[in-house]
């Protein structure tokens, strides 16, 4: 049962009376009917920005936008590229497992209307970003977890797969020799992928997908699937997404903070810098031992990125150019 129908039925039942609902009250909000030429004359141009060096993912998202697709379609399709790349050990199939040897995935997606879907602690399904979208569009809920999310995925036609590749298994076997867990500053040029896009109508959507911290405790959830922390979109203002140590992002609701700072007039760059300063302030001296990075975009298509330590990069595809940039950083040792 679709979310809208479920909620409508539930609300009528709770009244305990028969209510006649007009046909107009059931209609979904129409898309902006202004011609694209009018919107583009206002300076709106498609753009994609993503955490880390992921040119194949941003290229796919850009292709969707160039073919007239929505920002929501673009971020979903872009993230799927990384989820199926088995050489990527922090997203999708091939991700490093938890301490028990299980690869568990988290993802969320958010559209221009503020609708949100997420899944967490999911095993055996590669494209959890698409599963998160199904949660958003096909259920009355916003988050499904663990076996329930996996069961829903199979009901929706997703394929069951073994996500633990041979290379990830070898890395896990090596780790078990000491079984020490000491999160380190990310320097391997990759982590969670968060992606934001604006389409030719000026609408913003975002997505975030990850396999989480390597060798985490079974059941651990970070910021990536949590609205306001790993991702937040407000179509009137802009969007933001995070990467790095999820526990620290959760404590500051970092992505929501960035969007609200932009609402107050800060640029995406200024907002990202303030969000990082909040993380640092809350952590005391611990920030020296972990990484957090943010990217953001506002309604005008301006972008920003900032992190605690160097090595964080981000990719922007705009005006036909797909470029990777090194983020500015805090790092006051």
N, C-alpha and C positions, 0 to 999 in steps of 0.2 A: 504494500500500500504506500503510495506517495506521501511525502511529509505533509503537504497541504491538505490532502483529503483526510489523513489520519487526524490532524489537529482539528479540522473542521468538525469531523464526526465526534471527536472526544469532547469538544466544547459544547456541542448541541446536547449530547447525552448528559453532561454534568448539569445542565439547566433543568433536566427532568420534564421538559415540555417539548411539544412539537413546534419547531420554528421554521418559518418559510424564509429561505435565503434567496435573495434576488440574484438573477443571472450575472449582473454586473459585479456583485461582490465577490464572485468566484474567479473573475478574470485575473490573470497574472499581469503585472506591470509591463506595458509595452516598451520596446526598445525605443531609443531616441530616433525619431523619424526625420530629423534634419539631414539633408544630403551630405555625403562625406566631403564634398567640395567646400561647403560652408564651414564645416568643422575644421578642415585642414587650413582654411584661411585664417582661423583663429590661432594657428600655430601648433595644433595637435599633430604629433607625428608618432608613429609606432616606435617602441623601444623595448628592449629586453635587458635586464641586468640580473646577474646570478653570482653567487658566492663561488670563489675559486676559479681555477683555469679550466673551464668547461666549454670550449668553443663548439663542440659538436652539439651540446645541449642547447646553447643559445642560437645556433644556426637553425636547429629544428624549430624552435619557438618562433624565430624570425620568419621562417618559411610559412608557418601557419598564419602569421599576421599578414604577410604579403599576399596570401591567397584569400584574404578577407575574413579569416577566422577571428574568433574572440580572444581576448587576453586570457580567459579561463582555459580555452582549448590550447593556447600557446604554452602556458606554464605546465599544463599536464603533459603535453607531448614532449616538451623539453626535458622535464624531469625523468620521463620514461627512458630516455637515452642513457642517462647515468645509472638508472636502476638495472638495466640489462647489460651494462659493461662490467664483465667479471674481473677486469683488471683494477677496478675501483674497489678498495677494501673497506669503504666506509658508507656505501650506499647500495641497497638492493642485493641482488645475487652476487655472491663473492665477498660480501661484507664479513668482517671478522666476528667471531661468535662471542657469546657470553662465557662465563667461567665453566659452564657445563657443556660447552661445545654446540650450543644452539644459536643459529643466526635468527635474531628477532628484529623486525623492522617497524619503524614509526613513520607516519606521514600525516600532513594536513594540507588542506586547500581552502581558499577563500575567494569568493567572487565579488563582483562590483556592487551587489545588493547587500553585502554583509553576511551572506549565507556561508556556512562553514561546515566542513566535514573532516573527521580525523579517525585514524586507526592507530593502535599501539600494541606492542608486544606480539606482532603477527609473525608466524612461522609459515614456511612453505609456499608463499605467494610472492612473486617478484615485484609486480607493479602495484605496490601499495598506494601510490599516489592516485591511481585510477580507482582503487578500492575506496579511498577516502572520498573521492568525488561521488561514488555510488552511495556512500553513507549520507552525504549531503543531499543528494537528489532523490534517493529512492527509499529513505527511511524517515521516521519521525524524530530521529536522534541526531546528535552531532558527533558523538564519539562511540566507537565500538572497540573492544579490546580482546586480545588473546584468542582463545578458541571460538568465542562468539563471533569475532570479526572474521576469522578464518572460515567458519561455517557459512557466514553470509557471503563471503567471497566465492565459495564453491557454488552456492545457490545462484550467484550472478554470472556463473560461467567461467570464473578464473581457474587457471590450471594449477594443480598441485606440483611443486617442484622441490628438489633438494637444493637449498640455497648455500650449503657449505661446499665450496669448491676445494679441490685438492690443495691448492696453494694456501687457502685459509686454514685448512685442517693442519697442514704442516706447521704453520705459524702458531696455531693453538697448541699443538704437541710440544713445540719448543718452549712456549710460555709456561706450560705445566711443569717444566723442569725446576722452576723456582716458585711459580704461582704468586709472584709479587705483583701488586697492583699499585703503580705509582703513575697517575696521569701526568703526562709531560706536555710542554708547550708544542703545539702543532707546527711542524716544520716540513712535513712531507707534501705540502702544496695541495692538500685535499682534506675534506671532512664532509659534514652535512652539505647537501646542496639546497640552497634557498633561491627561489627565482621570482622576480617581479616583472610584470609587463603592462604596457599601455597599448591598446589597439587603436585603430584609425578613427574610432568613435570617441576616443578619449577615456575609455573605461579601463579601470585597473583591476587586476587579479594577482594572486600570489600562490605559491606552493612551496612545500618544504618536505624533504624525504631523507631518511638516514637509517643506518643500521646501529647507530648509537655508539657509545664508548666500547672499544674492544675490551673483552674479558670483564665486562661489567657483572655485577651480581644479577642472578636470574630475576627477571621482573622489573629491573631498573628502567625508569622512563625519564628522559631528559626534557628539554624545552621544545623540541621540534614539532610534536603534535599538539602543543598547547596554544590555544588562541591567545594572542596578546604577548606571548613570550617568544616562541619560535617564529611567529608570523602574525602580522595584523594588516588589514586593508581597510581604509575608509575612502570611498570613491570621491568624496568631496575634497579630500586633502592629499592622500598619498598612501604609500605602503612601506613596510619594513620587514626584514627577516634577519635571522641571527645564525651564527655558527660558533663552534667552540664548546666550552664547558657549560653544558645545559643547566646544571644546578645553579650556577651563578646568574645566568640569564633569567631563570625562573624567579629568583629572589627580587629582581627589579622590574619584572614584566616589561622587558626591554623594548620589544617591537611596538607595543602599545604606547610606551613612553615616547618613542621617536615620533610616531604619528601625531600624538598630542602636542609635542613641541613644535612640529611643523604647523599644526593648526594655529598655534600662538604666534607664528610668523618666522620661526627659525628656518633656515635652509636645510635641505637634507644632510649636508655635511655638518652643519652646526648641531643638528639634532643627534646625529650618530656620535659625535664627539662628547656631547653631554651624557648620552646613555652609557658610554664606556666609562666616563668619570664616575657615574653613579655606581657601576659595578666595582670599580677600583675602591671607592670610598667604603663600600659595605664590606669589602673583603679584608681590610687591614693590609698586612704585608703579604697575604696569600696570593695576591694577584701576580706576584713574580713567578709563580709556578703553574699558571694556567693561562689559556688563551680564550678570548671572546672577541668576535668581530661582528659588525653590523653593516648592512647595506640598506639604502633607502632611496625612494623616488617620490617626487611630488607630482601634483596634477599637471604642472607645466612641463614635466619630463626632465627636470633637473635631478641629478643623482648625487649620492654621498656614500662614503665608506670610511670606517674607522675601526681600529682594533687596539688591543692592549700592547701586543708585541709585533715586531715585524714578521714577515713571511706570509701574511694573509694577502691573497690576491682576489680580484673579482673581474668578471667578464661583462662587457657591455656591447650589445649589437644595436647600432642605430645608423640611420642614413646609409645603409649598405655596407657598413664596416663593422667587423667582429674583432674587438680588441680586448686583451687582458691587461689589467692595471695592477700595480702594487699599491696597496692601501697605505695611507699614512697611519701612524700609530702613536700610542701614549708612552709606554715603557720607561717610566721614571724610576729607575732602580734605586 
